[in-house]
Each structure stands twice: as C-alpha cells, then as structure tokens.
Amino acid sequence: MFIAISVGIFWYFGRWTVKLIRQHQNIYPLLYALEEEEKKERE
C-alpha cells in the first residue's frame, strides 16, 4: 500500500517536471526574440 502511494507521487512529480522542461524549451526562442527586439530599440 505504502509503496503504491509513493510510486504514484513520484509518477505525478515526474509528469509535472517533464511539463516544466517542455515549457522551458518553448521559452528560449521567445526570450531570444525579445532580446533581439530590445537591441533594435536601443540602436
């Protein structure tokens, strides 16, 4: 019983972590684009 609960918790956190990693991978190009826009505005 205890093992089943702990496995469930680990599985839930694993899913949540994978979701966060995917969001970060999607965010890098956006951050780069924002930086480029700021550089253009400064010039």
C-alpha positions in Angstrom: 0.0 0.0 0.0 2.7 2.5 1.1 4.8 1.6 -2.0 1.9 2.1 -4.3 1.3 5.6 -2.9 4.9 6.6 -3.1 5.1 5.3 -6.8 2.0 7.4 -7.6 3.6 10.5 -6.0 6.8 10.0 -8.0 4.9 9.5 -11.2 2.9 12.7 -10.6 6.1 14.7 -9.9 7.8 13.2 -12.9 4.9 14.3 -15.2 5.0 17.8 -13.7 8.8 18.0 -14.2 8.5 16.9 -17.8 5.8 19.5 -18.4 8.1 22.2 -16.9 11.0 21.2 -19.1 8.9 21.3 -22.2 7.7 24.8 -21.3 11.3 25.9 -20.8 12.3 24.5 -24.2 9.5 26.5 -25.7 10.5 29.7 -23.8 14.1 30.0 -25.0 13.3 31.1 -28.6 10.8 33.7 -27.2 13.4 35.1 -24.8 15.9 35.3 -27.7 13.4 37.2 -29.8 12.6 39.6 -27.0 16.3 40.3 -26.5 16.8 41.0 -30.2 13.8 43.4 -30.2 15.4 45.3 -27.2 18.7 45.6 -29.0 17.0 47.1 -32.1 15.2 49.6 -29.9 18.4 50.7 -28.2 20.2 51.4 -31.5 
